[in-house]
Amino acid sequence: MFDGFWDNVFRYPRYLITILVGLLVNTFEPLLPLLKRPVTLIAVVGLLLGGLTFITLTLRAMLGLSTI
């Protein structure tokens, strides 16, 4: 009844990692041509850092965490 149970359980972390890597590849692959030019590279990196900062500050304010 439980033949291969642990083999099946240990497949789930590999499945999760595969899904996450596929998501990252499909998200950032269209941006690769933009990274070849220095001007667009600076713009893309600035947008990513600005978005991350915005989300971080918004979540800190919503959760009532101490200010920076």
FIVEX-444579 format. One line per 2 residues: number of its first residue (from 1); their letters; for each residue x, y, z of N, C-alpha, C. Coordinates in steps of 0.2 Angstrom, whole numbers, plus 5000, padded with zeros to 4 digits. Layout:
residues N
NUM	a	X/Y/Z/X/Y/Z/X/Y/Z  ... .
***
This chain:
residues 68
1	mf	5004/4994/5000/5000/5000/5000/5004/5006/5000  5010/5006/5004/5014/5012/5004/5021/5011/5000 .
3	dg	5020/5007/4995/5026/5006/4991/5028/5013/4987  5034/5015/4988/5036/5021/4985/5034/5027/4988 .
5	fw	5031/5027/4994/5028/5033/4997/5033/5038/4998  5039/5037/5001/5044/5042/5002/5047/5044/4996 .
7	dn	5048/5040/4991/5050/5042/4984/5046/5048/4982  5039/5047/4982/5034/5051/4980/5035/5058/4984 .
9	vf	5036/5057/4991/5036/5063/4995/5042/5068/4993  5048/5064/4992/5054/5068/4990/5054/5071/4983 .
11	ry	5049/5069/4979/5048/5072/4972/5045/5079/4973  5042/5081/4978/5038/5087/4978/5043/5093/4979 .
13	pr	5048/5093/4983/5053/5099/4983/5056/5100/4976  5058/5094/4973/5061/5095/4966/5056/5098/4961 .
15	yl	5050/5096/4962/5044/5099/4958/5044/5107/4959  5044/5109/4965/5043/5116/4967/5049/5120/4965 .
17	it	5055/5117/4965/5061/5121/4962/5060/5121/4955  5058/5116/4951/5057/5116/4944/5052/5122/4942 .
19	il	5047/5122/4946/5042/5127/4944/5044/5134/4945  5048/5135/4951/5051/5142/4952/5056/5144/4947 .
21	vg	5060/5139/4945/5065/5141/4940/5062/5142/4933  5057/5139/4932/5053/5140/4925/5050/5147/4926 .
23	ll	5047/5149/4931/5044/5155/4932/5049/5161/4931  5055/5160/4934/5060/5165/4934/5063/5166/4927 .
25	vn	5064/5160/4923/5066/5160/4917/5061/5164/4912  5055/5162/4912/5050/5165/4908/5049/5172/4910 .
27	tf	5050/5174/4916/5049/5181/4918/5055/5186/4915  5061/5183/4916/5067/5187/4914/5070/5186/4907 .
29	ep	5068/5181/4904/5070/5180/4897/5068/5186/4892  5062/5188/4892/5061/5194/4888/5065/5200/4889 .
31	ll	5068/5201/4895/5072/5207/4897/5079/5206/4895  5081/5200/4893/5088/5200/4891/5091/5204/4885 .
33	pl	5087/5205/4880/5089/5209/4875/5090/5216/4877  5086/5218/4882/5086/5225/4885/5092/5226/4889 .
35	lk	5095/5221/4891/5101/5222/4895/5108/5222/4891  5107/5222/4885/5113/5223/4881/5115/5230/4880 .
37	rp	5111/5235/4880/5113/5242/4880/5113/5245/4887  5118/5249/4888/5119/5251/4895/5114/5256/4897 .
39	vt	5111/5260/4893/5105/5264/4895/5099/5260/4897  5097/5255/4894/5091/5251/4896/5093/5247/4902 .
41	li	5099/5245/4902/5102/5241/4908/5101/5245/4914  5103/5251/4914/5102/5256/4920/5095/5257/4922 .
43	av	5090/5258/4916/5083/5259/4917/5080/5253/4920  5082/5247/4918/5078/5240/4920/5080/5239/4927 .
45	vg	5087/5240/4929/5089/5239/4936/5086/5244/4940  5086/5250/4938/5083/5255/4942/5075/5254/4944 .
47	ll	5072/5251/4939/5065/5250/4940/5064/5244/4944  5068/5239/4944/5068/5233/4948/5069/5235/4956 .
49	lg	5074/5239/4956/5076/5241/4963/5071/5246/4966  5068/5250/4962/5063/5255/4964/5057/5251/4966 .
51	gl	5055/5246/4962/5049/5242/4964/5050/5238/4970  5056/5235/4971/5057/5231/4977/5057/5236/4983 .
53	tf	5060/5242/4983/5060/5247/4988/5053/5249/4990  5049/5250/4985/5042/5252/4985/5038/5247/4989 .
55	it	5039/5241/4987/5035/5235/4990/5037/5234/4997  5044/5235/4999/5046/5234/5005/5044/5239/5010 .
57	lt	5044/5246/5008/5042/5251/5012/5034/5251/5013  5030/5249/5008/5023/5248/5009/5021/5243/5014 .
59	lr	5025/5237/5013/5023/5231/5018/5025/5233/5025  5031/5237/5026/5033/5239/5033/5028/5244/5036 .
61	am	5025/5248/5032/5020/5253/5034/5014/5249/5036  5012/5245/5032/5005/5241/5033/5006/5237/5039 .
63	lg	5011/5234/5040/5012/5229/5046/5014/5233/5052  5015/5239/5052/5017/5243/5058/5024/5242/5060 .
65	ls	5028/5240/5056/5035/5238/5058/5039/5245/5059  5044/5245/5063/5048/5251/5064/5051/5254/5057 .
67	ti	5051/5261/5057/5053/5264/5051/5061/5263/5050  5063/5264/5044/5071/5263/5043/5074/5269/5046 .
***
